[in-house]
Amino acid sequence: MLIRLSAKTDYALRAALELARVEGSGMLKGEQIADAQGIPLKFLLSILTELRNATIVLSHRGANGGFRLARSARDITAADVVRAVDGLGVPEPFPDPVGNWGPIQDLWVDVERSVEEVLTEVTLSDLAARPIPAQPVPSP
């Protein structure tokens, strides 16, 4: 089964992960994050604003400015990032005009809760500690 995330959520997690990887070594410019993660800069800056509003990142202007995590990567979960940009939670009940949705709705509620549970258990520190897989070499 494939869980589909919006590009916005994917980019937010990737940006937060990039900041977690450099935690303690200063600020990153938006351009650096965009280049490292292949995220369109304008879209990234909008996402970083949302993450700042959710107190996940801090930003500073100026030549030495940029972005950094607002608190330790150990204290920020993947769920925090997802909630900041897309929300997260059990879906609203489906319309039930004929009473046929009950078991299906229960299934989707269980799936949503499982996803939220995993996202809540994984911190940015956990993600940053995972090895980065080698990129496949393009064939000639």
C-alpha positions as CSV (number, residue, x, y, z in Angstrom):
1,M,0.0,0.0,0.0
2,L,1.3,3.4,-0.9
3,I,0.6,6.4,1.3
4,R,0.5,9.6,-0.7
5,L,2.0,12.8,0.7
6,S,1.6,16.1,-0.9
7,A,4.7,17.7,-2.4
8,K,4.4,20.4,0.3
9,T,4.6,17.8,3.0
10,D,7.5,16.0,1.4
11,Y,9.4,19.2,0.9
12,A,8.8,20.3,4.5
13,L,10.1,17.0,5.8
14,R,13.1,17.2,3.5
15,A,13.9,20.8,4.5
16,A,13.5,19.9,8.2
17,L,15.8,16.9,7.8
18,E,18.4,19.1,6.0
19,L,18.4,21.4,9.0
20,A,18.6,18.5,11.4
21,R,21.7,17.2,9.6
22,V,23.6,20.5,10.2
23,E,22.2,21.1,13.7
24,G,24.7,22.9,15.9
25,S,26.8,24.2,13.0
26,G,25.0,27.4,12.2
27,M,22.3,28.6,9.9
28,L,21.5,27.4,6.4
29,K,20.4,29.8,3.6
30,G,17.2,28.9,1.8
31,E,19.2,28.5,-1.4
32,Q,21.4,25.9,0.3
33,I,18.4,23.9,1.5
34,A,16.7,24.2,-1.9
35,D,19.9,23.1,-3.8
36,A,20.6,20.2,-1.4
37,Q,17.1,18.8,-1.6
38,G,16.0,19.8,-5.1
39,I,13.2,22.0,-3.9
40,P,12.0,25.0,-5.8
41,L,13.2,28.0,-3.8
42,K,10.0,30.0,-3.9
43,F,8.0,27.0,-2.7
44,L,10.6,26.2,0.0
45,L,10.5,29.8,1.4
46,S,6.7,29.5,1.8
47,I,7.1,26.2,3.6
48,L,9.8,27.5,5.8
49,T,7.5,30.4,6.8
50,E,4.9,27.9,7.9
51,L,7.5,25.9,9.8
52,R,8.6,29.1,11.5
53,N,5.0,30.0,12.4
54,A,4.8,26.5,14.0
55,T,8.0,27.2,15.9
56,I,9.8,24.4,14.2
57,V,12.4,26.6,12.6
58,L,13.9,30.0,13.4
59,S,15.0,32.5,10.8
60,H,17.4,35.4,10.9
61,R,18.0,38.1,8.2
62,G,21.3,39.4,7.0
63,A,24.6,38.2,5.6
64,N,25.0,35.6,8.4
65,G,21.3,34.8,8.5
66,G,19.3,31.8,7.3
67,F,17.3,29.0,9.0
68,R,17.9,26.6,11.8
69,L,15.8,24.3,13.9
70,A,14.0,26.1,16.8
71,R,14.7,23.3,19.2
72,S,16.6,20.1,19.2
73,A,16.0,17.6,16.4
74,R,15.4,15.1,19.2
75,D,12.3,17.1,20.2
76,I,10.7,17.6,16.8
77,T,8.7,14.7,15.3
78,A,7.8,14.0,11.7
79,A,4.2,14.6,12.9
80,D,5.1,18.1,14.1
81,V,6.3,18.9,10.6
82,V,3.4,17.4,8.8
83,R,0.9,19.1,11.1
84,A,2.6,22.5,10.5
85,V,2.1,22.3,6.7
86,D,-0.8,20.0,6.0
87,G,-2.5,19.1,9.3
88,L,-2.9,15.6,10.6
89,G,-5.6,13.8,12.3
90,V,-8.5,11.4,12.0
91,P,-10.6,12.3,9.0
92,E,-14.1,13.7,9.3
93,P,-16.9,11.1,9.1
94,F,-17.9,10.2,5.6
95,P,-21.5,11.0,4.5
96,D,-23.7,8.1,5.4
97,P,-26.9,8.5,3.5
98,V,-27.5,4.7,3.2
99,G,-25.5,3.3,6.0
100,N,-22.9,1.6,3.9
101,W,-19.8,3.5,4.9
102,G,-19.5,2.3,8.5
103,P,-16.9,-0.5,8.1
104,I,-15.0,1.3,5.4
105,Q,-14.9,4.5,7.4
106,D,-13.6,2.5,10.4
107,L,-10.8,1.1,8.2
108,W,-9.7,4.6,7.0
109,V,-9.8,5.9,10.6
110,D,-7.5,3.0,11.6
111,V,-5.1,3.7,8.8
112,E,-5.0,7.4,9.6
113,R,-4.3,6.6,13.3
114,S,-1.5,4.2,12.4
115,V,0.2,6.7,10.1
116,E,-0.1,9.4,12.8
117,E,1.4,7.0,15.4
118,V,4.4,6.3,13.2
119,L,5.0,10.0,12.4
120,T,4.7,10.8,16.1
121,E,7.3,8.2,17.1
122,V,10.0,9.3,14.6
123,T,12.0,12.4,15.4
124,L,14.1,14.5,13.0
125,S,17.2,13.2,14.9
126,D,16.1,9.6,14.1
127,L,15.8,10.5,10.4
128,A,19.1,12.3,10.3
129,A,20.8,9.3,11.8
130,R,19.7,7.1,9.0
131,P,22.2,6.5,6.2
132,I,21.7,8.2,3.0
133,P,21.4,5.6,0.3
134,A,23.8,5.8,-2.6
135,Q,22.3,7.2,-5.8
136,P,22.2,4.8,-8.7
137,V,24.7,5.4,-11.4
138,P,23.0,6.2,-14.7
139,S,23.8,3.7,-17.4
140,P,25.7,5.1,-20.4
